[in-house]
Amino acid sequence: RSEHIDVDARGAILVTGRIDRGDVLEEAEENSVRGVVAGSAPATLIRALHHVRFPIVLTEGFGREGMAGPIFDLLGQSEGRDASLFAARSARPEIVIPLPAPQQEEATARPEPVTVGRRVRVLRAPHAGTVAEVVAVHTHSQSTAIGLRAAGAEVALSDGKVVFVPFANLDLIR
């Protein structure tokens, strides 16, 4: 809400579940906010979002969805740290938060594999933003719903439905 934004927000990147009103954007501009990360915003605010002077990243897109819990928790762990937002309309938005220099053994660690039982977040429609559990892993190409072939995983959604999602469209949840 706009009443939560004051001079203490100067130079900060704000994180919120969702943006519901345009006055929040106006208040953020007046207080020199450097960016906003929100779960969603209604489509009625598209024009206002395009006219602000700072980047806005919507993790769940347009609508009334709140920010996915794992994302909110991860951003909360980085409170007070330096961060950068990249939100060009022509590219996928990015939130960059540099981590402290890793110990030597961590620097050579391999990325974690997708395994059965692992919690993941689906990145693309029609299940974008959904947190799911991996029930099967396919290292060989499988057909997707739109006819492409890709390696991926079958994931169980919260409603019990099992769908195939390419690895490129999954985020691992730690």
C-alpha positions in Angstrom: 0.0 0.0 0.0 1.1 3.5 -0.7 1.1 4.4 3.0 3.9 1.8 3.6 6.2 3.6 1.2 8.1 6.6 2.6 11.6 8.2 2.6 13.0 5.0 4.2 12.4 3.3 0.8 14.7 5.7 -1.1 17.2 3.7 -3.2 15.6 0.3 -2.3 14.1 -2.5 -4.3 10.7 -3.3 -2.8 9.3 -6.8 -2.6 5.6 -7.4 -2.3 3.0 -10.1 -2.9 1.2 -8.1 -5.6 0.5 -4.5 -6.7 -3.2 -3.7 -6.7 -3.3 0.1 -7.2 -1.5 2.8 -9.2 -1.0 5.1 -6.3 1.6 2.6 -5.0 3.6 3.2 -8.1 3.3 7.0 -7.8 4.4 6.8 -4.1 7.3 4.6 -5.1 8.5 7.1 -7.7 8.1 10.1 -5.4 10.3 8.3 -2.8 13.0 7.3 -5.3 12.5 3.6 -5.1 15.0 1.8 -7.4 12.7 -1.1 -8.4 9.8 -3.4 -7.4 9.5 -7.2 -7.4 5.9 -8.3 -7.0 3.9 -11.5 -7.5 1.4 -9.9 -9.9 -0.5 -6.8 -10.9 -3.9 -6.5 -12.6 -3.9 -5.9 -16.3 -5.6 -2.5 -15.7 -2.2 -1.3 -14.5 -0.3 -2.1 -17.6 -0.1 1.5 -18.8 1.0 2.7 -15.4 3.7 0.0 -15.2 5.1 1.1 -18.5 5.4 4.7 -17.4 7.4 4.3 -14.2 11.1 5.2 -14.1 12.2 2.0 -12.4 12.1 -1.7 -13.3 9.3 -3.9 -12.2 9.5 -7.7 -12.2 6.2 -9.6 -11.8 7.1 -13.2 -10.8 3.7 -14.6 -11.5 2.6 -12.2 -14.3 -0.6 -10.3 -14.6 -3.6 -11.2 -12.5 -4.3 -11.5 -8.8 -1.8 -14.2 -7.8 0.4 -13.5 -4.8 4.1 -14.2 -5.1 5.1 -17.9 -4.8 6.2 -18.6 -1.2 9.6 -20.0 -2.1 10.4 -16.9 -4.2 9.3 -14.6 -1.4 11.3 -16.6 1.2 14.4 -16.5 -1.0 14.2 -12.7 -1.6 13.6 -12.3 2.2 16.9 -14.1 2.9 18.6 -11.4 0.8 17.1 -8.4 2.6 19.6 -5.6 2.9 22.0 -7.0 0.2 22.9 -5.3 -3.1 20.7 -6.4 -6.0 20.0 -5.5 -9.6 16.8 -5.8 -11.6 16.6 -6.2 -15.4 13.1 -5.9 -16.8 13.4 -5.0 -20.5 10.2 -5.8 -22.4 12.2 -7.7 -25.0 14.0 -10.1 -22.6 13.2 -12.4 -19.8 13.3 -10.4 -16.5 16.1 -11.1 -14.1 16.8 -10.5 -10.4 20.5 -10.6 -9.7 21.7 -10.8 -6.1 25.5 -11.5 -5.9 26.4 -14.1 -3.4 29.5 -14.0 -1.1 32.6 -15.6 -2.7 32.2 -19.4 -2.3 34.7 -21.7 -0.7 36.9 -23.5 -3.2 35.0 -26.8 -2.9 31.7 -25.1 -3.5 32.9 -23.3 -6.6 33.5 -26.7 -8.4 30.3 -28.3 -7.3 28.0 -29.6 -10.0 24.4 -28.3 -10.4 21.9 -30.3 -8.5 20.0 -32.9 -10.6 16.3 -33.1 -10.9 15.3 -36.2 -9.0 12.0 -37.9 -8.0 10.5 -36.3 -4.9 12.2 -33.0 -5.6 10.1 -29.8 -5.2 10.2 -27.6 -8.3 8.5 -24.4 -9.6 7.0 -24.5 -13.1 8.1 -21.4 -15.1 5.8 -21.4 -18.2 2.1 -21.5 -18.9 -0.3 -23.1 -18.5 1.1 -23.9 -15.0 3.5 -21.0 -14.5 4.3 -20.3 -10.9 3.0 -23.6 -9.6 5.0 -25.5 -7.1 5.0 -29.2 -7.8 6.8 -32.5 -7.0 8.8 -34.5 -9.5 7.3 -38.0 -9.9 9.4 -39.1 -12.9 12.5 -37.9 -14.7 13.0 -38.3 -18.5 16.6 -37.8 -19.7 15.6 -38.7 -23.2 13.5 -36.4 -25.3 9.7 -36.6 -24.8 6.9 -34.9 -26.7 5.5 -31.8 -25.1 1.9 -30.6 -25.3 2.8 -28.4 -28.3 4.7 -31.1 -30.1 8.3 -30.2 -29.3 10.7 -32.8 -28.0 12.7 -32.2 -24.9 14.1 -33.9 -21.8 12.2 -33.1 -18.7 10.2 -34.4 -15.8 6.6 -35.4 -14.9 5.5 -33.3 -12.0 2.5 -33.7 -9.7 0.6 -30.4 -9.3 -1.2 -29.5 -6.1 -4.5 -30.8 -7.6 -3.0 -34.2 -8.2 -2.7 -33.8 -12.0 0.6 -35.1 -13.4 2.1 -33.1 -16.4 5.3 -33.3 -18.4 7.5 -30.2 -18.1 10.9 -29.7 -20.0 13.9 -29.1 -17.6 14.3 -25.6 -19.1 10.9 -24.7 -17.6 11.6 -25.9 -14.1 13.3 -24.2 -11.1 14.6 -26.3 -8.3 13.4 -25.4 -4.8 16.0 -25.8 -2.1 
